[in-house]
Each structure stands twice: as structure tokens, then as C-alpha cells.
């Protein structure tokens, strides 16, 4: 997996490119919950951190994590927190959700992280 180094991470965010991170999963009695987050720069130059929990509805042939149902149907885009700077958004991601500065990927690569989880 190609993770972004800190300079790439901050450059991508400054340029308005979304970054994402796989945060793992948890097994419940009847289902598995996938956890991940994304950080996106908005048009007003603020940064949104979206924390997503979705049902594991994938398979070897279907790894499009964006299409999975969210745990809370009222939060289709996840739990969103907004920050004035990219550094505040990154710090929040690390402190609130346990993200790692060395494990962010470019948008779209979260599906590859899911495939690794499935051991494909």
C-alpha cells in the first residue's frame, strides 16, 4: 500500500484533494462494522473530517466501500467535524479517532485498504 508521507498529505489537503484512512473493524454479534475516515477541504477553505462506520457488505468481487450502508442511516456521509486548518483536522483525526499520520491514502485507495483487510 502506498501511504502518503506527511509532506504529500499536507500538500494534497492544501490542493483540495481528499485523503482517507482505514481505521479497522469491529465484530458485533450478527455483523461486522468497518471504520474509516476522510479529510476534505471545502470551498470555504475549511477542512471536514468525516468518520464513517459502515456494515461490511463486501466480498472478493465487491470492494466498493463507498457503497456500503452506514451504521447510522442519518449519517450517510459520516460524523463530520469542521476545522479552520488542515493541521487542526489532522490533529483531531489522530486524537479523536486514533488515526496515524503515516497511514493516510489518496481518495479512492481506501478500497485497496479494504481489500487488504479481506486478504485479497
N, CA, C and O atoms as a Tinker XYZ file with bonds, in Angstrom:
   480  protein
     1  N      0.851000   -1.175000    0.000000    73     2
     2  CA     0.000000    0.000000    0.000000    64     1     3
     3  C      0.891000    1.230000    0.000000    63     2     4     5
     4  O      1.882000    1.286000    0.728000    81     3
     5  N      0.547000    2.192000   -0.798000    73     3     6
     6  CA     1.296000    3.443000   -0.884000    64     5     7
     7  C      0.659000    4.479000    0.023000    63     6     8     9
     8  O     -0.353000    5.090000   -0.319000    81     7
     9  N      1.269000    4.665000    1.186000    73     7    10
    10  CA     0.793000    5.685000    2.111000    64     9    11
    11  C      1.454000    7.013000    1.782000    63    10    12    13
    12  O      2.579000    7.055000    1.283000    81    11
    13  N      0.752000    8.083000    2.062000    73    11    14
    14  CA     1.270000    9.421000    1.828000    64    13    15
    15  C      2.233000    9.787000    2.957000    63    14    16    17
    16  O      1.938000    9.567000    4.132000    81    15
    17  N      3.389000   10.347000    2.589000    73    15    18
    18  CA     4.235000   10.868000    3.658000    64    17    19
    19  C      3.621000   12.188000    4.121000    63    18    20    21
    20  O      2.692000   12.693000    3.490000    81    19
    21  N      4.121000   12.738000    5.193000    73    19    22
    22  CA     3.491000   13.915000    5.789000    64    21    23
    23  C      3.453000   15.089000    4.815000    63    22    24    25
    24  O      2.462000   15.817000    4.755000    81    23
    25  N      4.519000   15.270000    4.063000    73    23    26
    26  CA     4.546000   16.378000    3.100000    64    25    27
    27  C      3.490000   16.178000    2.007000    63    26    28    29
    28  O      2.784000   17.121000    1.650000    81    27
    29  N      3.379000   14.955000    1.474000    73    27    30
    30  CA     2.358000   14.652000    0.461000    64    29    31
    31  C      0.957000   14.835000    1.038000    63    30    32    33
    32  O      0.067000   15.365000    0.374000    81    31
    33  N      0.773000   14.394000    2.268000    73    31    34
    34  CA    -0.519000   14.508000    2.934000    64    33    35
    35  C     -0.955000   15.962000    3.025000    63    34    36    37
    36  O     -2.075000   16.305000    2.647000    81    35
    37  N     -0.082000   16.805000    3.520000    73    35    38
    38  CA    -0.424000   18.212000    3.681000    64    37    39
    39  C     -0.581000   18.921000    2.341000    63    38    40    41
    40  O     -1.431000   19.800000    2.201000    81    39
    41  N      0.237000   18.544000    1.351000    73    39    42
    42  CA     0.115000   19.138000    0.015000    64    41    43
    43  C     -1.213000   18.755000   -0.605000    63    42    44    45
    44  O     -1.911000   19.608000   -1.155000    81    43
    45  N     -1.572000   17.478000   -0.523000    73    43    46
    46  CA    -2.855000   17.034000   -1.081000    64    45    47
    47  C     -4.018000   17.804000   -0.465000    63    46    48    49
    48  O     -4.916000   18.254000   -1.177000    81    47
    49  N     -4.001000   17.955000    0.851000    73    47    50
    50  CA    -5.076000   18.689000    1.515000    64    49    51
    51  C     -5.091000   20.153000    1.089000    63    50    52    53
    52  O     -6.159000   20.717000    0.851000    81    51
    53  N     -3.934000   20.765000    0.991000    73    51    54
    54  CA    -3.858000   22.173000    0.559000    64    53    55
    55  C     -4.406000   22.358000   -0.843000    63    54    56    57
    56  O     -5.004000   23.387000   -1.155000    81    55
    57  N     -4.199000   21.349000   -1.694000    73    55    58
    58  CA    -4.670000   21.416000   -3.077000    64    57    59
    59  C     -6.142000   21.030000   -3.222000    63    58    60    61
    60  O     -6.689000   21.055000   -4.325000    81    59
    61  N     -6.779000   20.675000   -2.111000    73    59    62
    62  CA    -8.194000   20.321000   -2.163000    64    61    63
    63  C     -8.456000   18.865000   -2.461000    63    62    64    65
    64  O     -9.586000   18.497000   -2.782000    81    63
    65  N     -7.444000   18.029000   -2.365000    73    63    66
    66  CA    -7.620000   16.597000   -2.604000    64    65    67
    67  C     -7.985000   15.910000   -1.291000    63    66    68    69
    68  O     -7.394000   16.182000   -0.246000    81    67
    69  N     -8.946000   15.035000   -1.362000    73    67    70
    70  CA    -9.399000   14.296000   -0.193000    64    69    71
    71  C     -8.402000   13.200000    0.145000    63    70    72    73
    72  O     -7.849000   12.553000   -0.745000    81    71
    73  N     -8.176000   12.995000    1.445000    73    71    74
    74  CA    -7.350000   11.885000    1.919000    64    73    75
    75  C     -8.205000   11.031000    2.846000    63    74    76    77
    76  O     -9.181000   11.502000    3.428000    81    75
    77  N     -7.817000    9.766000    2.968000    73    75    78
    78  CA    -8.616000    8.820000    3.740000    64    77    79
    79  C     -7.709000    7.912000    4.566000    63    78    80    81
    80  O     -6.513000    7.787000    4.304000    81    79
    81  N     -8.310000    7.289000    5.559000    73    79    82
    82  CA    -7.568000    6.311000    6.354000    64    81    83
    83  C     -8.484000    5.213000    6.866000    63    82    84    85
    84  O     -9.566000    5.473000    7.392000    81    83
    85  N     -8.026000    3.987000    6.700000    73    83    86
    86  CA    -8.693000    2.806000    7.235000    64    85    87
    87  C     -8.413000    2.753000    8.730000    63    86    88    89
    88  O     -7.258000    2.835000    9.147000    81    87
    89  N     -9.457000    2.618000    9.536000    73    87    90
    90  CA    -9.287000    2.578000   10.987000    64    89    91
    91  C     -9.585000    1.208000   11.584000    63    90    92    93
    92  O     -9.508000    1.021000   12.798000    81    91
    93  N     -9.921000    0.265000   10.737000    73    91    94
    94  CA   -10.147000   -1.086000   11.226000    64    93    95
    95  C    -11.600000   -1.507000   11.204000    63    94    96    97
    96  O    -12.418000   -0.964000   10.461000    81    95
    97  N    -11.898000   -2.480000   12.029000    73    95    98
    98  CA   -13.242000   -3.051000   12.071000    64    97    99
    99  C    -13.530000   -3.514000   13.487000    63    98   100   101
   100  O    -12.632000   -3.618000   14.323000    81    99
   101  N    -14.787000   -3.787000   13.734000    73    99   102
   102  CA   -15.174000   -4.415000   14.997000    64   101   103
   103  C    -16.283000   -5.404000   14.698000    63   102   104   105
   104  O    -17.174000   -5.146000   13.889000    81   103
   105  N    -16.206000   -6.529000   15.362000    73   103   106
   106  CA   -17.210000   -7.575000   15.182000    64   105   107
   107  C    -18.298000   -7.418000   16.227000    63   106   108   109
   108  O    -18.025000   -7.361000   17.426000    81   107
   109  N    -19.510000   -7.352000   15.765000    73   107   110
   110  CA   -20.677000   -7.370000   16.634000    64   109   111
   111  C    -21.260000   -8.777000   16.567000    63   110   112   113
   112  O    -20.727000   -9.642000   15.872000    81   111
   113  N    -22.333000   -9.001000   17.275000    73   111   114
   114  CA   -22.898000  -10.351000   17.329000    64   113   115
   115  C    -23.311000  -10.875000   15.958000    63   114   116   117
   116  O    -23.025000  -12.024000   15.620000    81   115
   117  N    -23.988000  -10.030000   15.160000    73   115   118
   118  CA   -24.531000  -10.500000   13.887000    64   117   119
   119  C    -23.912000   -9.831000   12.654000    63   118   120   121
   120  O    -24.320000  -10.124000   11.530000    81   119
   121  N    -22.951000   -8.953000   12.843000    73   119   122
   122  CA   -22.400000   -8.215000   11.714000    64   121   123
   123  C    -21.031000   -7.645000   12.070000    63   122   124   125
   124  O    -20.610000   -7.659000   13.226000    81   123
   125  N    -20.353000   -7.147000   11.046000    73   123   126
   126  CA   -19.052000   -6.510000   11.224000    64   125   127
   127  C    -19.167000   -5.052000   10.806000    63   126   128   129
   128  O    -19.788000   -4.734000    9.792000    81   127
   129  N    -18.565000   -4.172000   11.592000    73   127   130
   130  CA   -18.558000   -2.744000   11.315000    64   129   131
   131  C    -17.166000   -2.348000   10.818000    63   130   132   133
   132  O    -16.156000   -2.675000   11.441000    81   131
   133  N    -17.131000   -1.646000    9.700000    73   131   134
   134  CA   -15.883000   -1.110000    9.162000    64   133   135
   135  C    -15.767000    0.341000    9.580000    63   134   136   137
   136  O    -16.761000    1.067000    9.585000    81   135
   137  N    -14.549000    0.777000    9.935000    73   135   138
   138  CA   -14.340000    2.140000   10.395000    64   137   139
   139  C    -13.261000    2.799000    9.533000    63   138   140   141
   140  O    -12.195000    2.230000    9.299000    81   139
   141  N    -13.564000    4.001000    9.072000    73   139   142
   142  CA   -12.593000    4.751000    8.290000    64   141   143
   143  C    -12.934000    6.230000    8.336000    63   142   144   145
   144  O    -14.024000    6.612000    8.762000    81   143
   145  N    -12.003000    7.055000    7.898000    73   143   146
   146  CA   -12.279000    8.492000    7.886000    64   145   147
   147  C    -11.727000    9.130000    6.629000    63   146   148   149
   148  O    -10.868000    8.576000    5.944000    81   147
   149  N    -12.245000   10.309000    6.349000    73   147   150
   150  CA   -11.745000   11.100000    5.228000    64   149   151
   151  C    -11.622000   12.550000    5.679000    63   150   152   153
   152  O    -12.377000   13.025000    6.528000    81   151
   153  N    -10.653000   13.236000    5.088000    73   151   154
   154  CA   -10.473000   14.663000    5.338000    64   153   155
   155  C    -10.542000   15.358000    3.990000    63   154   156   157
   156  O     -9.865000   14.977000    3.035000    81   155
   157  N    -11.370000   16.379000    3.938000    73   155   158
   158  CA   -11.643000   17.074000    2.677000    64   157   159
   159  C    -11.613000   18.578000    2.906000    63   158   160   161
   160  O    -12.128000   19.076000    3.907000    81   159
   161  N    -11.005000   19.295000    1.968000    73   159   162
   162  CA   -11.020000   20.752000    2.012000    64   161   163
   163  C    -12.274000   21.241000    1.305000    63   162   164   165
   164  O    -12.556000   20.840000    0.175000    81   163
   165  N    -13.014000   22.095000    1.964000    73   163   166
   166  CA   -14.247000   22.635000    1.395000    64   165   167
   167  C    -13.958000   23.926000    0.637000    63   166   168   169
   168  O    -12.867000   24.486000    0.745000    81   167
   169  N    -14.924000   24.384000   -0.116000    73   167   170
   170  CA   -14.759000   25.607000   -0.916000    64   169   171
   171  C    -14.476000   26.842000   -0.061000    63   170   172   173
   172  O    -13.832000   27.787000   -0.516000    81   171
   173  N    -14.958000   26.826000    1.167000    73   171   174
   174  CA   -14.731000   27.965000    2.063000    64   173   175
   175  C    -13.383000   27.866000    2.780000    63   174   176   177
   176  O    -13.117000   28.617000    3.718000    81   175
   177  N    -12.540000   26.941000    2.337000    73   175   178
   178  CA   -11.179000   26.718000    2.845000    64   177   179
   179  C    -11.154000   26.059000    4.221000    63   178   180   181
   180  O    -10.089000   25.969000    4.833000    81   179
   181  N    -12.305000   25.595000    4.724000    73   179   182
   182  CA   -12.315000   24.816000    5.950000    64   181   183
   183  C    -12.082000   23.348000    5.606000    63   182   184   185
   184  O    -12.209000   22.938000    4.452000    81   183
   185  N    -11.743000   22.575000    6.616000    73   183   186
   186  CA   -11.453000   21.159000    6.412000    64   185   187
   187  C    -12.436000   20.320000    7.209000    63   186   188   189
   188  O    -12.607000   20.515000    8.412000    81   187
   189  N    -13.080000   19.385000    6.523000    73   187   190
   190  CA   -14.029000   18.478000    7.160000    64   189   191
   191  C    -13.374000   17.131000    7.418000    63   190   192   193
   192  O    -12.728000   16.558000    6.540000    81   191
   193  N    -13.549000   16.641000    8.624000    73   191   194
   194  CA   -13.157000   15.278000    8.967000    64   193   195
   195  C    -14.441000   14.479000    9.073000    63   194   196   197
   196  O    -15.297000   14.777000    9.906000    81   195
   197  N    -14.576000   13.470000    8.237000    73   195   198
   198  CA   -15.752000   12.606000    8.259000    64   197   199
   199  C    -15.344000   11.226000    8.777000    63   198   200   201
   200  O    -14.489000   10.559000    8.193000    81   199
   201  N    -15.961000   10.814000    9.871000    73   199   202
   202  CA   -15.734000    9.493000   10.446000    64   201   203
   203  C    -16.905000    8.616000   10.036000    63   202   204   205
   204  O    -18.061000    8.943000   10.302000    81   203
   205  N    -16.598000    7.501000    9.387000    73   203   206
   206  CA   -17.639000    6.638000    8.835000    64   205   207
   207  C    -17.568000    5.258000    9.476000    63   206   208   209
   208  O    -16.493000    4.673000    9.604000    81   207
   209  N    -18.715000    4.756000    9.873000    73   207   210
   210  CA   -18.866000    3.365000   10.276000    64   209   211
   211  C    -19.904000    2.762000    9.347000    63   210   212   213
   212  O    -21.026000    3.256000    9.244000    81   211
   213  N    -19.515000    1.686000    8.673000    73   211   214
   214  CA   -20.433000    1.049000    7.731000    64   213   215
   215  C    -20.465000   -0.451000    7.976000    63   214   216   217
   216  O    -19.556000   -1.026000    8.575000    81   215
   217  N    -21.537000   -1.063000    7.494000    73   215   218
   218  CA   -21.635000   -2.511000    7.553000    64   217   219
   219  C    -20.683000   -3.107000    6.531000    63   218   220   221
   220  O    -20.489000   -2.552000    5.449000    81   219
   221  N    -20.092000   -4.238000    6.880000    73   219   222
   222  CA   -19.228000   -4.943000    5.936000    64   221   223
   223  C    -20.119000   -5.723000    4.976000    63   222   224   225
   224  O    -20.551000   -6.837000    5.269000    81   223
   225  N    -20.384000   -5.112000    3.824000    73   223   226
   226  CA   -21.248000   -5.727000    2.810000    64   225   227
   227  C    -20.454000   -6.176000    1.599000    63   226   228   229
   228  O    -21.031000   -6.496000    0.560000    81   227
   229  N    -19.142000   -6.204000    1.724000    73   227   230
   230  CA   -18.289000   -6.522000    0.594000    64   229   231
   231  C    -17.981000   -7.997000    0.454000    63   230   232   233
   232  O    -18.403000   -8.834000    1.252000    81   231
   233  N    -17.227000   -8.278000   -0.595000    73   231   234
   234  CA   -16.789000   -9.640000   -0.891000    64   233   235
   235  C    -15.563000   -9.545000   -1.782000    63   234   236   237
   236  O    -15.119000   -8.449000   -2.122000    81   235
   237  N    -15.023000  -10.680000   -2.154000    73   235   238
   238  CA   -13.871000  -10.697000   -3.055000    64   237   239
   239  C    -14.163000   -9.960000   -4.356000    63   238   240   241
   240  O    -13.263000   -9.384000   -4.967000    81   239
   241  N    -15.430000   -9.981000   -4.778000    73   239   242
   242  CA   -15.821000   -9.359000   -6.043000    64   241   243
   243  C    -16.397000   -7.957000   -5.882000    63   242   244   245
   244  O    -16.682000   -7.287000   -6.874000    81   243
   245  N    -16.570000   -7.513000   -4.650000    73   243   246
   246  CA   -17.182000   -6.200000   -4.416000    64   245   247
   247  C    -16.483000   -5.512000   -3.251000    63   246   248   249
   248  O    -16.743000   -5.818000   -2.087000    81   247
   249  N    -15.579000   -4.565000   -3.581000    73   247   250
   250  CA   -14.807000   -3.885000   -2.537000    64   249   251
   251  C    -15.087000   -2.382000   -2.496000    63   250   252   253
   252  O    -14.312000   -1.620000   -1.917000    81   251
   253  N    -16.188000   -1.958000   -3.107000    73   251   254
   254  CA   -16.512000   -0.525000   -3.162000    64   253   255
   255  C    -17.109000   -0.075000   -1.831000    63   254   256   257
   256  O    -18.327000    0.001000   -1.672000    81   255
   257  N    -16.230000    0.218000   -0.891000    73   255   258
   258  CA   -16.625000    0.579000    0.471000    64   257   259
   259  C    -17.551000    1.797000    0.507000    63   258   260   261
   260  O    -18.334000    1.957000    1.443000    81   259
   261  N    -17.460000    2.651000   -0.513000    73   259   262
   262  CA   -18.323000    3.838000   -0.578000    64   261   263
   263  C    -19.793000    3.469000   -0.730000    63   262   264   265
   264  O    -20.672000    4.262000   -0.396000    81   263
   265  N    -20.056000    2.283000   -1.228000    73   263   266
   266  CA   -21.429000    1.831000   -1.463000    64   265   267
   267  C    -22.036000    1.088000   -0.276000    63   266   268   269
   268  O    -23.229000    0.786000   -0.287000    81   267
   269  N    -21.250000    0.794000    0.731000    73   267   270
   270  CA   -21.754000    0.043000    1.876000    64   269   271
   271  C    -22.695000    0.920000    2.702000    63   270   272   273
   272  O    -22.524000    2.137000    2.770000    81   271
   273  N    -23.667000    0.301000    3.316000    73   271   274
   274  CA   -24.628000    1.011000    4.171000    64   273   275
   275  C    -23.940000    1.478000    5.447000    63   274   276   277
   276  O    -23.163000    0.742000    6.056000    81   275
   277  N    -24.238000    2.712000    5.840000    73   275   278
   278  CA   -23.671000    3.221000    7.085000    64   277   279
   279  C    -24.461000    2.685000    8.269000    63   278   280   281
   280  O    -25.646000    2.372000    8.162000    81   279
   281  N    -23.784000    2.589000    9.379000    73   279   282
   282  CA   -24.409000    2.093000   10.595000    64   281   283
   283  C    -25.582000    2.971000   11.005000    63   282   284   285
   284  O    -26.626000    2.473000   11.427000    81   283
   285  N    -25.402000    4.269000   10.877000    73   283   286
   286  CA   -26.460000    5.225000   11.212000    64   285   287
   287  C    -26.999000    5.818000    9.911000    63   286   288   289
   288  O    -26.300000    6.599000    9.265000    81   287
   289  N    -28.223000    5.467000    9.509000    73   287   290
   290  CA   -28.768000    5.970000    8.253000    64   289   291
   291  C    -28.931000    7.488000    8.217000    63   290   292   293
   292  O    -29.083000    8.065000    7.141000    81   291
   293  N    -28.900000    8.140000    9.377000    73   291   294
   294  CA   -28.989000    9.601000    9.425000    64   293   295
   295  C    -27.639000   10.261000    9.149000    63   294   296   297
   296  O    -27.564000   11.477000    8.972000    81   295
   297  N    -26.587000    9.469000    9.114000    73   295   298
   298  CA   -25.240000    9.995000    8.878000    64   297   299
   299  C    -24.623000    9.298000    7.673000    63   298   300   301
   300  O    -23.606000    8.614000    7.786000    81   299
   301  N    -25.251000    9.482000    6.529000    73   299   302
   302  CA   -24.791000    8.822000    5.307000    64   301   303
   303  C    -23.368000    9.222000    4.922000    63   302   304   305
   304  O    -22.644000    8.442000    4.303000    81   303
   305  N    -22.975000   10.433000    5.290000    73   303   306
   306  CA   -21.631000   10.915000    4.974000    64   305   307
   307  C    -20.704000   10.797000    6.177000    63   306   308   309
   308  O    -19.560000   11.249000    6.121000    81   307
   309  N    -21.173000   10.206000    7.243000    73   307   310
   310  CA   -20.380000   10.045000    8.449000    64   309   311
   311  C    -20.613000   11.165000    9.440000    63   310   312   313
   312  O    -21.405000   12.076000    9.200000    81   311
   313  N    -19.913000   11.082000   10.556000    73   311   314
   314  CA   -19.935000   12.130000   11.570000    64   313   315
   315  C    -18.909000   13.161000   11.123000    63   314   316   317
   316  O    -17.723000   12.852000   11.000000    81   315
   317  N    -19.365000   14.382000   10.881000    73   315   318
   318  CA   -18.489000   15.399000   10.293000    64   317   319
   319  C    -18.158000   16.479000   11.314000    63   318   320   321
   320  O    -19.036000   17.030000   11.978000    81   319
   321  N    -16.865000   16.760000   11.417000    73   319   322
   322  CA   -16.366000   17.866000   12.237000    64   321   323
   323  C    -15.580000   18.788000   11.319000    63   322   324   325
   324  O    -14.863000   18.319000   10.435000    81   323
   325  N    -15.705000   20.094000   11.520000    73   323   326
   326  CA   -15.096000   21.087000   10.636000    64   325   327
   327  C    -14.031000   21.882000   11.386000    63   326   328   329
   328  O    -14.189000   22.222000   12.558000    81   327
   329  N    -12.931000   22.169000   10.666000    73   327   330
   330  CA   -11.792000   22.867000   11.248000    64   329   331
   331  C    -11.290000   23.947000   10.309000    63   330   332   333
   332  O    -11.475000   23.872000    9.094000    81   331
   333  N    -10.651000   24.955000   10.892000    73   331   334
   334  CA   -10.143000   26.089000   10.118000    64   333   335
   335  C     -8.873000   25.757000    9.342000    63   334   336   337
   336  O     -8.619000   26.344000    8.290000    81   335
   337  N     -8.071000   24.816000    9.854000    73   335   338
   338  CA    -6.801000   24.489000    9.197000    64   337   339
   339  C     -6.664000   22.988000    9.011000    63   338   340   341
   340  O     -7.316000   22.197000    9.692000    81   339
   341  N     -5.807000   22.617000    8.080000    73   339   342
   342  CA    -5.550000   21.192000    7.849000    64   341   343
   343  C     -4.866000   20.563000    9.059000    63   342   344   345
   344  O     -5.116000   19.400000    9.377000    81   343
   345  N     -3.997000   21.329000    9.740000    73   343   346
   346  CA    -3.312000   20.797000   10.912000    64   345   347
   347  C     -4.293000   20.491000   12.045000    63   346   348   349
   348  O     -4.147000   19.485000   12.739000    81   347
   349  N     -5.287000   21.352000   12.231000    73   347   350
   350  CA    -6.313000   21.085000   13.242000    64   349   351
   351  C     -7.094000   19.819000   12.885000    63   350   352   353
   352  O     -7.391000   19.001000   13.756000    81   351
   353  N     -7.424000   19.662000   11.609000    73   351   354
   354  CA    -8.161000   18.478000   11.163000    64   353   355
   355  C     -7.334000   17.215000   11.368000    63   354   356   357
   356  O     -7.854000   16.196000   11.821000    81   355
   357  N     -6.062000   17.281000   11.039000    73   355   358
   358  CA    -5.196000   16.119000   11.218000    64   357   359
   359  C     -5.028000   15.783000   12.701000    63   358   360   361
   360  O     -5.114000   14.619000   13.092000    81   359
   361  N     -4.793000   16.791000   13.510000    73   359   362
   362  CA    -4.651000   16.564000   14.956000    64   361   363
   363  C     -5.906000   15.932000   15.541000    63   362   364   365
   364  O     -5.821000   15.008000   16.350000    81   363
   365  N     -7.065000   16.427000   15.135000    73   363   366
   366  CA    -8.331000   15.864000   15.599000    64   365   367
   367  C     -8.442000   14.397000   15.185000    63   366   368   369
   368  O     -8.853000   13.557000   15.986000    81   367
   369  N     -8.082000   14.089000   13.958000    73   367   370
   370  CA    -8.163000   12.708000   13.461000    64   369   371
   371  C     -7.314000   11.761000   14.299000    63   370   372   373
   372  O     -7.725000   10.645000   14.616000    81   371
   373  N     -6.127000   12.231000   14.649000    73   371   374
   374  CA    -5.217000   11.419000   15.455000    64   373   375
   375  C     -5.734000   11.287000   16.881000    63   374   376   377
   376  O     -5.790000   10.184000   17.426000    81   375
   377  N     -6.110000   12.401000   17.481000    73   375   378
   378  CA    -6.503000   12.398000   18.892000    64   377   379
   379  C     -7.885000   11.803000   19.142000    63   378   380   381
   380  O     -8.093000   11.127000   20.150000    81   379
   381  N     -8.826000   12.045000   18.238000    73   379   382
   382  CA   -10.202000   11.577000   18.440000    64   381   383
   383  C    -10.425000   10.152000   17.945000    63   382   384   385
   384  O    -11.130000    9.372000   18.585000    81   383
   385  N     -9.825000    9.814000   16.807000    73   383   386
   386  CA   -10.116000    8.522000   16.173000    64   385   387
   387  C     -8.922000    7.576000   16.105000    63   386   388   389
   388  O     -9.040000    6.464000   15.591000    81   387
   389  N     -7.779000    8.010000   16.619000    73   387   390
   390  CA    -6.618000    7.134000   16.613000    64   389   391
   391  C     -5.972000    6.963000   15.253000    63   390   392   393
   392  O     -5.273000    5.978000   15.016000    81   391
   393  N     -6.197000    7.910000   14.361000    73   391   394
   394  CA    -5.563000    7.844000   13.044000    64   393   395
   395  C     -4.049000    7.963000   13.196000    63   394   396   397
   396  O     -3.554000    8.481000   14.196000    81   395
   397  N     -3.340000    7.489000   12.215000    73   395   398
   398  CA    -1.879000    7.560000   12.194000    64   397   399
   399  C     -1.447000    8.479000   11.063000    63   398   400   401
   400  O     -1.922000    8.348000    9.935000    81   399
   401  N     -0.552000    9.404000   11.362000    73   399   402
   402  CA    -0.086000   10.342000   10.336000    64   401   403
   403  C      0.568000    9.611000    9.163000    63   402   404   405
   404  O      0.607000   10.149000    8.056000    81   403
   405  N      1.069000    8.430000    9.373000    73   403   406
   406  CA     1.754000    7.685000    8.321000    64   405   407
   407  C      0.884000    6.694000    7.575000    63   406   408   409
   408  O      1.406000    5.891000    6.802000    81   407
   409  N     -0.432000    6.723000    7.781000    73   407   410
   410  CA    -1.311000    5.722000    7.152000    64   409   411
   411  C     -2.415000    6.320000    6.298000    63   410   412   413
   412  O     -3.381000    5.631000    5.974000    81   411
   413  N     -2.291000    7.598000    5.925000    73   411   414
   414  CA    -3.285000    8.200000    5.045000    64   413   415
   415  C     -3.019000    7.803000    3.604000    63   414   416   417
   416  O     -1.872000    7.633000    3.191000    81   415
   417  N     -4.102000    7.657000    2.843000    73   415   418
   418  CA    -4.018000    7.343000    1.420000    64   417   419
   419  C     -4.823000    8.379000    0.640000    63   418   420   421
   420  O     -5.651000    9.092000    1.207000    81   419
   421  N     -4.574000    8.450000   -0.641000    73   419   422
   422  CA    -5.350000    9.330000   -1.509000    64   421   423
   423  C     -6.766000    8.791000   -1.637000    63   422   424   425
   424  O     -7.010000    7.599000   -1.449000    81   423
   425  N     -7.693000    9.683000   -1.959000    73   423   426
   426  CA    -9.085000    9.274000   -2.137000    64   425   427
   427  C     -9.169000    8.150000   -3.156000    63   426   428   429
   428  O     -8.506000    8.181000   -4.193000    81   427
   429  N     -9.990000    7.164000   -2.848000    73   427   430
   430  CA   -10.176000    6.017000   -3.729000    64   429   431
   431  C     -9.340000    4.819000   -3.330000    63   430   432   433
   432  O     -9.678000    3.683000   -3.660000    81   431
   433  N     -8.251000    5.066000   -2.622000    73   431   434
   434  CA    -7.375000    3.973000   -2.218000    64   433   435
   435  C     -7.896000    3.238000   -0.978000    63   434   436   437
   436  O     -7.372000    2.183000   -0.620000    81   435
   437  N     -8.915000    3.786000   -0.327000    73   435   438
   438  CA    -9.481000    3.128000    0.849000    64   437   439
   439  C    -10.033000    1.756000    0.453000    63   438   440   441
   440  O    -10.093000    0.848000    1.282000    81   439
   441  N    -10.428000    1.609000   -0.794000    73   439   442
   442  CA   -10.912000    0.315000   -1.276000    64   441   443
   443  C     -9.785000   -0.714000   -1.283000    63   442   444   445
   444  O    -10.014000   -1.896000   -1.025000    81   443
   445  N     -8.577000   -0.264000   -1.576000    73   443   446
   446  CA    -7.427000   -1.166000   -1.531000    64   445   447
   447  C     -7.126000   -1.584000   -0.093000    63   446   448   449
   448  O     -6.726000   -2.719000    0.164000    81   447
   449  N     -7.324000   -0.653000    0.839000    73   447   450
   450  CA    -7.156000   -0.979000    2.251000    64   449   451
   451  C     -8.191000   -2.034000    2.661000    63   450   452   453
   452  O     -7.878000   -2.959000    3.411000    81   451
   453  N     -9.418000   -1.888000    2.167000    73   451   454
   454  CA   -10.454000   -2.871000    2.461000    64   453   455
   455  C    -10.077000   -4.230000    1.871000    63   454   456   457
   456  O    -10.268000   -5.262000    2.513000    81   455
   457  N     -9.543000   -4.228000    0.656000    73   455   458
   458  CA    -9.112000   -5.482000    0.034000    64   457   459
   459  C     -8.013000   -6.164000    0.868000    63   458   460   461
   460  O     -7.998000   -7.388000    0.998000    81   459
   461  N     -7.103000   -5.368000    1.424000    73   459   462
   462  CA    -6.080000   -5.933000    2.309000    64   461   463
   463  C     -6.715000   -6.563000    3.542000    63   462   464   465
   464  O     -6.295000   -7.624000    4.002000    81   463
   465  N     -7.727000   -5.896000    4.064000    73   463   466
   466  CA    -8.467000   -6.440000    5.203000    64   465   467
   467  C     -9.075000   -7.802000    4.834000    63   466   468   469
   468  O     -9.080000   -8.728000    5.644000    81   467
   469  N     -9.581000   -7.907000    3.615000    73   467   470
   470  CA   -10.171000   -9.173000    3.153000    64   469   471
   471  C     -9.104000  -10.195000    2.772000    63   470   472   473
   472  O     -9.415000  -11.354000    2.500000    81   471
   473  N     -7.840000   -9.758000    2.754000    73   471   474
   474  CA    -6.704000  -10.599000    2.335000    64   473   475
   475  C     -6.779000  -11.014000    0.881000    63   474   476   477
   476  O     -6.487000  -12.159000    0.536000    81   475
   477  N     -7.171000  -10.081000    0.031000    73   475   478
   478  CA    -7.236000  -10.355000   -1.412000    64   477   479
   479  C     -5.889000  -10.169000   -2.053000    63   478   480
   480  O     -5.749000  -10.356000   -3.261000    81   479
